[in-house]
Amino acid sequence: YTLHQQEIREYPVSSFSVHQNTTDRQSVVDIELEHAVPVSSLRLHIDDKTDYYRHISIQTLRNRFRTQNGWQQDFVTLKNGVIHSITDASFTFKPQQTSVLRVLIHNQDNPPLNVDSVSIAGYTHELIVRFPDQASDYFLLYGNKDAPRPMYDLRYFLDSAPEDLLPVHLSQNVVRLTEAEPSTKKPLINHIAWLWGLLLILMLLLGWFSFRMLGKAYKNSET
């Protein structure tokens, strides 16, 4: 099989907000999608009548973590660019699987722009498969980031593939393959009760041998 990109698909935005960072003189545009999707395009719809020229940074959420001051967010930059009043504020970048985006507009000494809305889009993907033996059962496995990319002859003949390919429907039997969980049993030496018991037995044996040796020494001194 082979996987290739098709047309652009726009994704619905579930949450959109703009706030001003007066310390860094930035407009912060926060965007959330319904779920993680492969995003490769972003467009800002700016309703501003005056001419402008601003540098921007497009970021995606990499991680959330808890601190003593509450939850913190770690963003990583996908692309830097410039927006201006001459053309649309549209940007493309390498597809990124995400559901949270952030755009930083560096205003410098200018008043903030009026960001009316945003559009998020990404490529749709098609999986083209050739079945040598149609009588056999085939399985689609996915989700393993460490799996190597398969190498099939089909990838070199996409141009000669028919345009009217037959769609294939997966069965409803979806099985989650997980690695065997490591054993949670601890060796006896790690249990505190066993350690105390072993130490007590050693102390009793040591005491018994000590008294026995003292008894022999006392008898030898009498003789």
Buried (B, 14 or more C-beta within 10 A) or exposed (E): EBEEEEEEBEBEBEEBEBEBBEEEBBBBBBBBBEEEBBBBBBBBEBEEEEEBEBEBBBBBBEEEEEEEEEEEEEBEEBBEBEBEBEEEBEBBBEBBEBBBBBBBBBBEEEEBBEBEEBBBBBBEEEEBBEEEEEEEEEEEEEEEEEEEEEEEEEBEEEEEEEEEEEEEEEEEEEEEEEEEEEEEEEEEEEEEEEEEEEEEEEEEEEEEEEEEEEEEEEEEEEE
